[in-house]
Every structure is written in structure tokens, then in C-alpha cells.
Amino acid sequence: MVELLVKSKIKEHVKSIEPEMRVSPEFYDALEEELKVLVEKAVKRAKDEGKKTLYARHV
């Protein structure tokens, strides 16, 4: 399975919003799954349009 997220960057972003906030491993897993679903839907939209390139509008 391919990891799509850079956990250190997510943690860094969370800390920039709320310095005291921590991130559990389960959060990364759930976010990874959401991202996969988002990408899968974008691919389907692009294919439905006959495109071989993903664009912002497919999100």
C-alpha cells in the first residue's frame, strides 16, 4: 500500500494552527482513507470527461 501523506508535514500544519494540539496515529489513518476516496472520485470524474489528466475541477 502506498502512503499518500507526509505525517511530519501534517503535524507541522496542525501545530501552526494550534501549538498544543497533538495528532494520533488513527487520525493519519482516517485522513489517508479520505484522501484515497477523494482521488478515486477525481479519477472517475476525469475518465467520465474523457481526460487522462486530473485537474482541480475533478476534486
C-alpha positions in Angstrom: 0.0 0.0 0.0 1.3 3.5 -0.9 1.3 6.1 1.8 -0.1 9.4 0.4 0.6 11.6 3.4 3.7 13.1 4.8 2.9 12.8 8.5 5.5 15.3 9.6 4.0 18.0 7.3 0.5 17.3 8.7 1.8 17.5 12.3 3.6 20.8 11.4 0.4 22.2 9.9 -1.6 21.2 12.9 0.9 22.9 15.2 0.8 26.1 13.1 -3.0 26.2 13.8 -2.9 25.1 17.5 0.6 24.6 19.0 -0.7 22.4 21.9 -2.6 20.0 19.6 -1.3 16.5 19.1 -2.1 14.1 16.3 -3.0 10.4 17.0 -2.0 7.6 14.6 -5.7 6.9 14.0 -6.1 10.5 12.6 -3.4 9.8 10.0 -5.1 6.5 9.0 -8.5 8.2 8.7 -7.1 11.1 6.7 -5.3 8.7 4.4 -8.5 6.8 3.7 -10.4 10.1 3.0 -7.6 11.2 0.6 -7.8 7.9 -1.3 -11.6 8.2 -1.7 -11.1 11.8 -2.9 -8.5 10.8 -5.5 -10.6 7.8 -6.7 -13.6 10.1 -7.2 -11.4 12.6 -9.1 -10.1 9.9 -11.4 -13.6 8.8 -12.2 -14.7 12.3 -13.0 -11.7 12.8 -15.3 -12.4 9.5 -17.0 -16.1 10.4 -17.4 -14.9 13.6 -19.2 -12.5 11.5 -21.4 -9.5 13.1 -19.8 -6.2 11.5 -18.9 -5.1 14.4 -16.7 -6.5 15.3 -13.3 -7.4 19.0 -12.9 -8.7 21.0 -9.9 -12.2 20.8 -11.2 -12.2 17.0 -10.7 -11.8 17.5 -7.0 
